[in-house]
């Protein structure tokens, strides 16, 4: 099972962090959400992971998957 990457806001440290699901330490941290998203997309693309983008309120705003997506999608 591949792990997911989550882009989340850390309000205590006023920064955006990319975390791998199941790990407490951030994979990377950034001053802007845009920079965090760029980095997370590169990592997710290389590892065929899913990328969850959270807002400052913690709710998932967007979800992207990279890698072997079935085509056509089931649905």
Helices and strands as residue ranges (DSSP letters): E 5-10, E 15-20, E 28-30, H 33-47, E 50-54, E 60-65
